[in-house]
Amino acid sequence: MMAELDVGYGIRIPPRDLEIAYSRSGGPGGQNVNKVETKATVRLDVVRAASIPEWARPVLLAALASRLTKNGELIVSSERHRERAQNLASACARMSELLNAALTPKKPRKETKPTRGSQRRRLDTKRRRSGSKRARRSEKWDGGDEDS
């Protein structure tokens, strides 16, 4: 029996809200890979899970939009280890990390002004570039087309 998944922010997901499936793994295991189902896949229905509070549901749906299926399920799998239990633990830990990261508020970006030094360097570079282009011009150049 699996323990509850502690996401943080007071949210604990019981095993009844998770759907766990096992399949053959492409990871390490030698000949065992062809016979034993060690890959663990954990699914969480973010839309319908009773353990997810109403305030967290829209936050999770927005933050995990690119990782969710059309039905609103978050799917995490692991085939890193040779043993089924280790892969299950790894997949659950990854799901917990994803949910926690999605619920963590993003730090707002503070606008900064360019420093005096960076402004001076930018203008010096423009001046040098302008001078090198000016030096390439011919003496008679008047800015128009020379068709004659």
Protein Blocks (a to p, Z undefined) as FASTA:
>chain_A
ZZdddebjhiacdfklpccdddddfbehijmlmmpcfbccddddfklmmklcfklmmmmm
mmmmmmpcfkopacdddfkbmbfklmmmmmmmmmmmmmmmmmpccdddddddddfklmmm
mmmmmmmmmmmmmmmpcfklgoiacfZZ
